[in-house]
C-alpha cells in the first residue's frame, strides 16, 4: 500500500528527501494543470506550482494535517498565489498554450475552445475554481469542496452560476464562428 501524502509529509519533515519527491511526483501534474487553467499562463502556472511546493518544504510551513490534506493545502496555496499575483488572466499564443499532447493542442487550436478558454478566464476566481476543478479536472463536487475549502452546496451553486455566465458569453461568439 502506498503511503498517504500526510505520511510522506511527516517523513519529509524528518529529512527523507525521497518522500518529498514522491509527493511532488504524485501532485505536481494535477496542480500544474489547475494553475494553468486558473491563470491561462504556462509560465505563471509553473511558477505557482513550484512556489506551492517550496512553501510545503519550508521549516515554517503552514500545513496542518488537522485542518486538511496535503493536497488541499497545495491547491489552496496555488489559489492564493494566483489571487496575489495581481496579473489578470490573459491569452497567450496558441503555441504557448499547446502542450505536449496532440489532442490538447488540437482542442486549443480550435476557435471554439479558445473562446471557451478566454471566457473561463473572464470568470470571477470563485466561479473559475469550480469550473476548473469540476469541469476541466473532472473532480467530484466533494473533492472540489475539500480543495476549495467550502461546503459542497457552495461548489454546486458556483458551478451552476459559472455555467450560466459562460453560456451567455459564449453564445454570441459560437454563433459567429458557426456563420463562417
PyMOL CGO cylinders between C-alpha atoms (Angstrom):
from pymol import cmd
from pymol.cgo import CYLINDER

trace = [
    CYLINDER, 0.00, 0.00, 0.00, 1.29, 3.44, -0.94, 0.3, 1, 1, 1, 1, 1, 1,
    CYLINDER, 1.29, 3.44, -0.94, 1.88, 5.89, 1.88, 0.3, 1, 1, 1, 1, 1, 1,
    CYLINDER, 1.88, 5.89, 1.88, -0.52, 8.82, 2.14, 0.3, 1, 1, 1, 1, 1, 1,
    CYLINDER, -0.52, 8.82, 2.14, 0.60, 12.35, 1.33, 0.3, 1, 1, 1, 1, 1, 1,
    CYLINDER, 0.60, 12.35, 1.33, 0.46, 13.10, 5.03, 0.3, 1, 1, 1, 1, 1, 1,
    CYLINDER, 0.46, 13.10, 5.03, 2.75, 10.15, 5.85, 0.3, 1, 1, 1, 1, 1, 1,
    CYLINDER, 2.75, 10.15, 5.85, 5.15, 11.32, 3.16, 0.3, 1, 1, 1, 1, 1, 1,
    CYLINDER, 5.15, 11.32, 3.16, 5.00, 14.86, 4.56, 0.3, 1, 1, 1, 1, 1, 1,
    CYLINDER, 5.00, 14.86, 4.56, 5.93, 13.56, 8.03, 0.3, 1, 1, 1, 1, 1, 1,
    CYLINDER, 5.93, 13.56, 8.03, 8.84, 11.60, 6.55, 0.3, 1, 1, 1, 1, 1, 1,
    CYLINDER, 8.84, 11.60, 6.55, 9.90, 14.68, 4.58, 0.3, 1, 1, 1, 1, 1, 1,
    CYLINDER, 9.90, 14.68, 4.58, 9.92, 16.76, 7.79, 0.3, 1, 1, 1, 1, 1, 1,
    CYLINDER, 9.92, 16.76, 7.79, 12.26, 14.18, 9.30, 0.3, 1, 1, 1, 1, 1, 1,
    CYLINDER, 12.26, 14.18, 9.30, 14.72, 14.63, 6.40, 0.3, 1, 1, 1, 1, 1, 1,
    CYLINDER, 14.72, 14.63, 6.40, 13.59, 11.96, 3.91, 0.3, 1, 1, 1, 1, 1, 1,
    CYLINDER, 13.59, 11.96, 3.91, 14.26, 13.56, 0.50, 0.3, 1, 1, 1, 1, 1, 1,
    CYLINDER, 14.26, 13.56, 0.50, 12.62, 10.72, -1.38, 0.3, 1, 1, 1, 1, 1, 1,
    CYLINDER, 12.62, 10.72, -1.38, 9.37, 11.40, 0.49, 0.3, 1, 1, 1, 1, 1, 1,
    CYLINDER, 9.37, 11.40, 0.49, 9.26, 14.93, -0.93, 0.3, 1, 1, 1, 1, 1, 1,
    CYLINDER, 9.26, 14.93, -0.93, 9.99, 13.59, -4.42, 0.3, 1, 1, 1, 1, 1, 1,
    CYLINDER, 9.99, 13.59, -4.42, 7.07, 11.18, -4.07, 0.3, 1, 1, 1, 1, 1, 1,
    CYLINDER, 7.07, 11.18, -4.07, 4.67, 13.96, -3.04, 0.3, 1, 1, 1, 1, 1, 1,
    CYLINDER, 4.67, 13.96, -3.04, 5.94, 16.08, -5.92, 0.3, 1, 1, 1, 1, 1, 1,
    CYLINDER, 5.94, 16.08, -5.92, 5.61, 13.31, -8.49, 0.3, 1, 1, 1, 1, 1, 1,
    CYLINDER, 5.61, 13.31, -8.49, 2.13, 12.49, -7.24, 0.3, 1, 1, 1, 1, 1, 1,
    CYLINDER, 2.13, 12.49, -7.24, 0.69, 16.02, -7.00, 0.3, 1, 1, 1, 1, 1, 1,
    CYLINDER, 0.69, 16.02, -7.00, 2.66, 18.30, -9.36, 0.3, 1, 1, 1, 1, 1, 1,
    CYLINDER, 2.66, 18.30, -9.36, 0.95, 17.34, -12.66, 0.3, 1, 1, 1, 1, 1, 1,
    CYLINDER, 0.95, 17.34, -12.66, -2.58, 17.99, -11.38, 0.3, 1, 1, 1, 1, 1, 1,
    CYLINDER, -2.58, 17.99, -11.38, -1.50, 21.11, -9.53, 0.3, 1, 1, 1, 1, 1, 1,
    CYLINDER, -1.50, 21.11, -9.53, 0.16, 22.49, -12.65, 0.3, 1, 1, 1, 1, 1, 1,
    CYLINDER, 0.16, 22.49, -12.65, -2.96, 21.84, -14.76, 0.3, 1, 1, 1, 1, 1, 1,
    CYLINDER, -2.96, 21.84, -14.76, -5.10, 23.55, -12.14, 0.3, 1, 1, 1, 1, 1, 1,
    CYLINDER, -5.10, 23.55, -12.14, -2.76, 26.57, -12.02, 0.3, 1, 1, 1, 1, 1, 1,
    CYLINDER, -2.76, 26.57, -12.02, -2.63, 26.73, -15.81, 0.3, 1, 1, 1, 1, 1, 1,
    CYLINDER, -2.63, 26.73, -15.81, -6.40, 26.70, -16.14, 0.3, 1, 1, 1, 1, 1, 1,
    CYLINDER, -6.40, 26.70, -16.14, -6.71, 29.32, -13.41, 0.3, 1, 1, 1, 1, 1, 1,
    CYLINDER, -6.71, 29.32, -13.41, -4.13, 31.67, -14.90, 0.3, 1, 1, 1, 1, 1, 1,
    CYLINDER, -4.13, 31.67, -14.90, -4.10, 30.98, -18.62, 0.3, 1, 1, 1, 1, 1, 1,
    CYLINDER, -4.10, 30.98, -18.62, -0.33, 31.26, -18.43, 0.3, 1, 1, 1, 1, 1, 1,
    CYLINDER, -0.33, 31.26, -18.43, 2.02, 28.31, -18.63, 0.3, 1, 1, 1, 1, 1, 1,
    CYLINDER, 2.02, 28.31, -18.63, 4.88, 30.26, -17.05, 0.3, 1, 1, 1, 1, 1, 1,
    CYLINDER, 4.88, 30.26, -17.05, 2.72, 31.54, -14.17, 0.3, 1, 1, 1, 1, 1, 1,
    CYLINDER, 2.72, 31.54, -14.17, 1.37, 28.00, -13.65, 0.3, 1, 1, 1, 1, 1, 1,
    CYLINDER, 1.37, 28.00, -13.65, 4.92, 26.64, -13.44, 0.3, 1, 1, 1, 1, 1, 1,
    CYLINDER, 4.92, 26.64, -13.44, 5.91, 29.42, -11.05, 0.3, 1, 1, 1, 1, 1, 1,
    CYLINDER, 5.91, 29.42, -11.05, 2.94, 29.00, -8.70, 0.3, 1, 1, 1, 1, 1, 1,
    CYLINDER, 2.94, 29.00, -8.70, 3.28, 25.21, -8.69, 0.3, 1, 1, 1, 1, 1, 1,
    CYLINDER, 3.28, 25.21, -8.69, 6.94, 25.49, -7.69, 0.3, 1, 1, 1, 1, 1, 1,
    CYLINDER, 6.94, 25.49, -7.69, 6.17, 28.11, -5.04, 0.3, 1, 1, 1, 1, 1, 1,
    CYLINDER, 6.17, 28.11, -5.04, 3.50, 25.88, -3.52, 0.3, 1, 1, 1, 1, 1, 1,
    CYLINDER, 3.50, 25.88, -3.52, 5.95, 23.01, -3.15, 0.3, 1, 1, 1, 1, 1, 1,
    CYLINDER, 5.95, 23.01, -3.15, 8.67, 25.31, -1.84, 0.3, 1, 1, 1, 1, 1, 1,
    CYLINDER, 8.67, 25.31, -1.84, 6.23, 26.56, 0.79, 0.3, 1, 1, 1, 1, 1, 1,
    CYLINDER, 6.23, 26.56, 0.79, 5.48, 22.98, 1.82, 0.3, 1, 1, 1, 1, 1, 1,
    CYLINDER, 5.48, 22.98, 1.82, 9.21, 22.33, 2.31, 0.3, 1, 1, 1, 1, 1, 1,
    CYLINDER, 9.21, 22.33, 2.31, 9.90, 25.39, 4.46, 0.3, 1, 1, 1, 1, 1, 1,
    CYLINDER, 9.90, 25.39, 4.46, 10.57, 24.81, 8.16, 0.3, 1, 1, 1, 1, 1, 1,
    CYLINDER, 10.57, 24.81, 8.16, 7.76, 27.28, 8.94, 0.3, 1, 1, 1, 1, 1, 1,
    CYLINDER, 7.76, 27.28, 8.94, 5.28, 25.60, 6.58, 0.3, 1, 1, 1, 1, 1, 1,
    CYLINDER, 5.28, 25.60, 6.58, 1.69, 26.41, 7.49, 0.3, 1, 1, 1, 1, 1, 1,
    CYLINDER, 1.69, 26.41, 7.49, 0.44, 22.92, 6.63, 0.3, 1, 1, 1, 1, 1, 1,
    CYLINDER, 0.44, 22.92, 6.63, -1.57, 21.39, 9.47, 0.3, 1, 1, 1, 1, 1, 1,
    CYLINDER, -1.57, 21.39, 9.47, -2.95, 17.87, 8.96, 0.3, 1, 1, 1, 1, 1, 1,
    CYLINDER, -2.95, 17.87, 8.96, -5.75, 18.61, 11.43, 0.3, 1, 1, 1, 1, 1, 1,
    CYLINDER, -5.75, 18.61, 11.43, -7.11, 21.30, 9.09, 0.3, 1, 1, 1, 1, 1, 1,
    CYLINDER, -7.11, 21.30, 9.09, -6.91, 19.34, 5.84, 0.3, 1, 1, 1, 1, 1, 1,
    CYLINDER, -6.91, 19.34, 5.84, -4.91, 17.20, 3.48, 0.3, 1, 1, 1, 1, 1, 1,
    CYLINDER, -4.91, 17.20, 3.48, -1.57, 17.97, 1.85, 0.3, 1, 1, 1, 1, 1, 1,
    CYLINDER, -1.57, 17.97, 1.85, -3.37, 18.06, -1.48, 0.3, 1, 1, 1, 1, 1, 1,
    CYLINDER, -3.37, 18.06, -1.48, -5.90, 20.64, -0.24, 0.3, 1, 1, 1, 1, 1, 1,
    CYLINDER, -5.90, 20.64, -0.24, -3.05, 22.69, 1.23, 0.3, 1, 1, 1, 1, 1, 1,
    CYLINDER, -3.05, 22.69, 1.23, -1.19, 22.72, -2.10, 0.3, 1, 1, 1, 1, 1, 1,
    CYLINDER, -1.19, 22.72, -2.10, -4.31, 23.67, -4.09, 0.3, 1, 1, 1, 1, 1, 1,
    CYLINDER, -4.31, 23.67, -4.09, -5.13, 26.39, -1.58, 0.3, 1, 1, 1, 1, 1, 1,
    CYLINDER, -5.13, 26.39, -1.58, -1.59, 27.73, -1.80, 0.3, 1, 1, 1, 1, 1, 1,
    CYLINDER, -1.59, 27.73, -1.80, -1.76, 27.88, -5.60, 0.3, 1, 1, 1, 1, 1, 1,
    CYLINDER, -1.76, 27.88, -5.60, -5.18, 29.53, -5.42, 0.3, 1, 1, 1, 1, 1, 1,
    CYLINDER, -5.18, 29.53, -5.42, -3.79, 32.19, -3.06, 0.3, 1, 1, 1, 1, 1, 1,
    CYLINDER, -3.79, 32.19, -3.06, -0.69, 32.73, -5.18, 0.3, 1, 1, 1, 1, 1, 1,
    CYLINDER, -0.69, 32.73, -5.18, -2.87, 33.21, -8.27, 0.3, 1, 1, 1, 1, 1, 1,
    CYLINDER, -2.87, 33.21, -8.27, -5.02, 35.74, -6.43, 0.3, 1, 1, 1, 1, 1, 1,
    CYLINDER, -5.02, 35.74, -6.43, -1.98, 37.57, -5.07, 0.3, 1, 1, 1, 1, 1, 1,
    CYLINDER, -1.98, 37.57, -5.07, -0.19, 37.66, -8.41, 0.3, 1, 1, 1, 1, 1, 1,
    CYLINDER, -0.19, 37.66, -8.41, -2.44, 40.57, -9.44, 0.3, 1, 1, 1, 1, 1, 1,
    CYLINDER, -2.44, 40.57, -9.44, -1.82, 39.55, -13.02, 0.3, 1, 1, 1, 1, 1, 1,
    CYLINDER, -1.82, 39.55, -13.02, -5.01, 39.42, -14.97, 0.3, 1, 1, 1, 1, 1, 1,
    CYLINDER, -5.01, 39.42, -14.97, -5.68, 36.15, -16.78, 0.3, 1, 1, 1, 1, 1, 1,
    CYLINDER, -5.68, 36.15, -16.78, -4.70, 36.55, -20.39, 0.3, 1, 1, 1, 1, 1, 1,
    CYLINDER, -4.70, 36.55, -20.39, -4.44, 34.64, -23.58, 0.3, 1, 1, 1, 1, 1, 1,
    CYLINDER, -4.44, 34.64, -23.58, -1.06, 33.50, -24.70, 0.3, 1, 1, 1, 1, 1, 1,
    CYLINDER, -1.06, 33.50, -24.70, -0.16, 32.45, -28.20, 0.3, 1, 1, 1, 1, 1, 1,
    CYLINDER, -0.16, 32.45, -28.20, -1.52, 29.14, -29.38, 0.3, 1, 1, 1, 1, 1, 1,
    CYLINDER, -1.52, 29.14, -29.38, 1.98, 27.68, -29.45, 0.3, 1, 1, 1, 1, 1, 1,
    CYLINDER, 1.98, 27.68, -29.45, 2.49, 28.74, -25.83, 0.3, 1, 1, 1, 1, 1, 1,
    CYLINDER, 2.49, 28.74, -25.83, -0.81, 27.17, -24.79, 0.3, 1, 1, 1, 1, 1, 1,
    CYLINDER, -0.81, 27.17, -24.79, -0.33, 23.97, -26.78, 0.3, 1, 1, 1, 1, 1, 1,
    CYLINDER, -0.33, 23.97, -26.78, 1.06, 21.19, -24.64, 0.3, 1, 1, 1, 1, 1, 1,
    CYLINDER, 1.06, 21.19, -24.64, 2.89, 18.03, -25.47, 0.3, 1, 1, 1, 1, 1, 1,
    CYLINDER, 2.89, 18.03, -25.47, -0.27, 16.05, -26.13, 0.3, 1, 1, 1, 1, 1, 1,
    CYLINDER, -0.27, 16.05, -26.13, -1.57, 16.37, -29.69, 0.3, 1, 1, 1, 1, 1, 1,
    CYLINDER, -1.57, 16.37, -29.69, -5.19, 16.03, -28.58, 0.3, 1, 1, 1, 1, 1, 1,
    CYLINDER, -5.19, 16.03, -28.58, -4.97, 19.03, -26.26, 0.3, 1, 1, 1, 1, 1, 1,
    CYLINDER, -4.97, 19.03, -26.26, -3.06, 21.01, -28.87, 0.3, 1, 1, 1, 1, 1, 1,
    CYLINDER, -3.06, 21.01, -28.87, -5.79, 20.41, -31.45, 0.3, 1, 1, 1, 1, 1, 1,
    CYLINDER, -5.79, 20.41, -31.45, -8.52, 21.41, -28.99, 0.3, 1, 1, 1, 1, 1, 1,
    CYLINDER, -8.52, 21.41, -28.99, -6.76, 24.61, -28.06, 0.3, 1, 1, 1, 1, 1, 1,
    CYLINDER, -6.76, 24.61, -28.06, -6.23, 25.44, -31.73, 0.3, 1, 1, 1, 1, 1, 1,
    CYLINDER, -6.23, 25.44, -31.73, -9.96, 25.20, -32.33, 0.3, 1, 1, 1, 1, 1, 1,
    CYLINDER, -9.96, 25.20, -32.33, -11.65, 28.61, -32.21, 0.3, 1, 1, 1, 1, 1, 1,
    CYLINDER, -11.65, 28.61, -32.21, -14.47, 27.39, -30.02, 0.3, 1, 1, 1, 1, 1, 1,
    CYLINDER, -14.47, 27.39, -30.02, -12.00, 26.02, -27.48, 0.3, 1, 1, 1, 1, 1, 1,
    CYLINDER, -12.00, 26.02, -27.48, -10.11, 29.31, -27.50, 0.3, 1, 1, 1, 1, 1, 1,
    CYLINDER, -10.11, 29.31, -27.50, -13.35, 31.19, -26.92, 0.3, 1, 1, 1, 1, 1, 1,
    CYLINDER, -13.35, 31.19, -26.92, -14.19, 28.89, -24.01, 0.3, 1, 1, 1, 1, 1, 1,
    CYLINDER, -14.19, 28.89, -24.01, -10.70, 29.30, -22.56, 0.3, 1, 1, 1, 1, 1, 1,
    CYLINDER, -10.70, 29.30, -22.56, -10.97, 33.10, -22.73, 0.3, 1, 1, 1, 1, 1, 1,
    CYLINDER, -10.97, 33.10, -22.73, -14.47, 33.03, -21.21, 0.3, 1, 1, 1, 1, 1, 1,
    CYLINDER, -14.47, 33.03, -21.21, -13.29, 30.86, -18.32, 0.3, 1, 1, 1, 1, 1, 1,
    CYLINDER, -13.29, 30.86, -18.32, -10.50, 33.33, -17.59, 0.3, 1, 1, 1, 1, 1, 1,
    CYLINDER, -10.50, 33.33, -17.59, -13.07, 36.11, -17.51, 0.3, 1, 1, 1, 1, 1, 1,
    CYLINDER, -13.07, 36.11, -17.51, -14.97, 34.45, -14.67, 0.3, 1, 1, 1, 1, 1, 1,
    CYLINDER, -14.97, 34.45, -14.67, -14.60, 35.59, -11.07, 0.3, 1, 1, 1, 1, 1, 1,
    CYLINDER, -14.60, 35.59, -11.07, -11.97, 33.45, -9.29, 0.3, 1, 1, 1, 1, 1, 1,
    CYLINDER, -11.97, 33.45, -9.29, -14.54, 31.57, -7.16, 0.3, 1, 1, 1, 1, 1, 1,
    CYLINDER, -14.54, 31.57, -7.16, -16.51, 30.56, -10.26, 0.3, 1, 1, 1, 1, 1, 1,
    CYLINDER, -16.51, 30.56, -10.26, -13.33, 29.75, -12.18, 0.3, 1, 1, 1, 1, 1, 1,
    CYLINDER, -13.33, 29.75, -12.18, -12.25, 27.48, -9.30, 0.3, 1, 1, 1, 1, 1, 1,
    CYLINDER, -12.25, 27.48, -9.30, -15.46, 25.47, -9.58, 0.3, 1, 1, 1, 1, 1, 1,
    CYLINDER, -15.46, 25.47, -9.58, -15.29, 25.17, -13.39, 0.3, 1, 1, 1, 1, 1, 1,
    CYLINDER, -15.29, 25.17, -13.39, -11.63, 24.21, -13.43, 0.3, 1, 1, 1, 1, 1, 1,
    CYLINDER, -11.63, 24.21, -13.43, -11.94, 21.60, -10.71, 0.3, 1, 1, 1, 1, 1, 1,
    CYLINDER, -11.94, 21.60, -10.71, -15.30, 20.07, -11.70, 0.3, 1, 1, 1, 1, 1, 1,
    CYLINDER, -15.30, 20.07, -11.70, -15.46, 20.50, -15.47, 0.3, 1, 1, 1, 1, 1, 1,
    CYLINDER, -15.46, 20.50, -15.47, -11.84, 20.60, -16.60, 0.3, 1, 1, 1, 1, 1, 1,
    CYLINDER, -11.84, 20.60, -16.60, -10.19, 18.47, -13.92, 0.3, 1, 1, 1, 1, 1, 1,
    CYLINDER, -10.19, 18.47, -13.92, -13.29, 16.23, -13.64, 0.3, 1, 1, 1, 1, 1, 1,
    CYLINDER, -13.29, 16.23, -13.64, -13.26, 16.21, -9.86, 0.3, 1, 1, 1, 1, 1, 1,
    CYLINDER, -13.26, 16.21, -9.86, -16.37, 15.39, -7.87, 0.3, 1, 1, 1, 1, 1, 1,
    CYLINDER, -16.37, 15.39, -7.87, -18.27, 18.13, -6.02, 0.3, 1, 1, 1, 1, 1, 1,
    CYLINDER, -18.27, 18.13, -6.02, -16.98, 16.64, -2.78, 0.3, 1, 1, 1, 1, 1, 1,
    CYLINDER, -16.98, 16.64, -2.78, -13.34, 16.70, -3.92, 0.3, 1, 1, 1, 1, 1, 1,
    CYLINDER, -13.34, 16.70, -3.92, -13.71, 20.27, -5.20, 0.3, 1, 1, 1, 1, 1, 1,
    CYLINDER, -13.71, 20.27, -5.20, -15.30, 21.36, -1.92, 0.3, 1, 1, 1, 1, 1, 1,
    CYLINDER, -15.30, 21.36, -1.92, -12.39, 19.88, 0.03, 0.3, 1, 1, 1, 1, 1, 1,
    CYLINDER, -12.39, 19.88, 0.03, -9.81, 21.54, -2.20, 0.3, 1, 1, 1, 1, 1, 1,
    CYLINDER, -9.81, 21.54, -2.20, -11.54, 24.92, -2.18, 0.3, 1, 1, 1, 1, 1, 1,
    CYLINDER, -11.54, 24.92, -2.18, -12.42, 24.71, 1.50, 0.3, 1, 1, 1, 1, 1, 1,
    CYLINDER, -12.42, 24.71, 1.50, -16.15, 25.34, 1.26, 0.3, 1, 1, 1, 1, 1, 1,
    CYLINDER, -16.15, 25.34, 1.26, -19.37, 23.32, 1.51, 0.3, 1, 1, 1, 1, 1, 1,
    CYLINDER, -19.37, 23.32, 1.51, -20.33, 21.05, -1.38, 0.3, 1, 1, 1, 1, 1, 1,
    CYLINDER, -20.33, 21.05, -1.38, -23.52, 23.07, -1.94, 0.3, 1, 1, 1, 1, 1, 1,
    CYLINDER, -23.52, 23.07, -1.94, -21.41, 26.18, -2.50, 0.3, 1, 1, 1, 1, 1, 1,
    CYLINDER, -21.41, 26.18, -2.50, -19.42, 24.37, -5.20, 0.3, 1, 1, 1, 1, 1, 1,
    CYLINDER, -19.42, 24.37, -5.20, -22.64, 23.32, -6.92, 0.3, 1, 1, 1, 1, 1, 1,
    CYLINDER, -22.64, 23.32, -6.92, -24.03, 26.84, -6.71, 0.3, 1, 1, 1, 1, 1, 1,
    CYLINDER, -24.03, 26.84, -6.71, -20.84, 28.42, -8.06, 0.3, 1, 1, 1, 1, 1, 1,
    CYLINDER, -20.84, 28.42, -8.06, -20.65, 25.88, -10.84, 0.3, 1, 1, 1, 1, 1, 1,
    CYLINDER, -20.65, 25.88, -10.84, -24.27, 26.49, -11.83, 0.3, 1, 1, 1, 1, 1, 1,
    CYLINDER, -24.27, 26.49, -11.83, -23.73, 30.26, -11.91, 0.3, 1, 1, 1, 1, 1, 1,
    CYLINDER, -23.73, 30.26, -11.91, -20.43, 29.92, -13.76, 0.3, 1, 1, 1, 1, 1, 1,
    CYLINDER, -20.43, 29.92, -13.76, -22.00, 27.75, -16.45, 0.3, 1, 1, 1, 1, 1, 1,
    CYLINDER, -22.00, 27.75, -16.45, -24.78, 30.30, -16.91, 0.3, 1, 1, 1, 1, 1, 1,
    CYLINDER, -24.78, 30.30, -16.91, -22.24, 33.12, -17.28, 0.3, 1, 1, 1, 1, 1, 1,
    CYLINDER, -22.24, 33.12, -17.28, -20.19, 31.05, -19.72, 0.3, 1, 1, 1, 1, 1, 1,
    CYLINDER, -20.19, 31.05, -19.72, -23.26, 30.21, -21.78, 0.3, 1, 1, 1, 1, 1, 1,
    CYLINDER, -23.26, 30.21, -21.78, -24.24, 33.87, -22.05, 0.3, 1, 1, 1, 1, 1, 1,
    CYLINDER, -24.24, 33.87, -22.05, -20.69, 34.89, -23.01, 0.3, 1, 1, 1, 1, 1, 1,
    CYLINDER, -20.69, 34.89, -23.01, -20.14, 32.08, -25.49, 0.3, 1, 1, 1, 1, 1, 1,
    CYLINDER, -20.14, 32.08, -25.49, -23.49, 32.04, -27.28, 0.3, 1, 1, 1, 1, 1, 1,
    CYLINDER, -23.49, 32.04, -27.28, -22.72, 35.10, -29.49, 0.3, 1, 1, 1, 1, 1, 1,
    CYLINDER, -22.72, 35.10, -29.49, -19.12, 34.02, -30.11, 0.3, 1, 1, 1, 1, 1, 1,
    CYLINDER, -19.12, 34.02, -30.11, -20.06, 30.48, -31.10, 0.3, 1, 1, 1, 1, 1, 1,
    CYLINDER, -20.06, 30.48, -31.10, -22.85, 31.75, -33.33, 0.3, 1, 1, 1, 1, 1, 1,
    CYLINDER, -22.85, 31.75, -33.33, -20.31, 33.97, -35.15, 0.3, 1, 1, 1, 1, 1, 1,
    CYLINDER, -20.31, 33.97, -35.15, -17.95, 31.02, -35.61, 0.3, 1, 1, 1, 1, 1, 1,
    CYLINDER, -17.95, 31.02, -35.61, -20.82, 28.87, -36.95, 0.3, 1, 1, 1, 1, 1, 1,
    CYLINDER, -20.82, 28.87, -36.95, -21.76, 31.56, -39.53, 0.3, 1, 1, 1, 1, 1, 1,
    CYLINDER, -21.76, 31.56, -39.53, -18.30, 31.47, -41.12, 0.3, 1, 1, 1, 1, 1, 1,
]
cmd.load_cgo(trace, "trace")
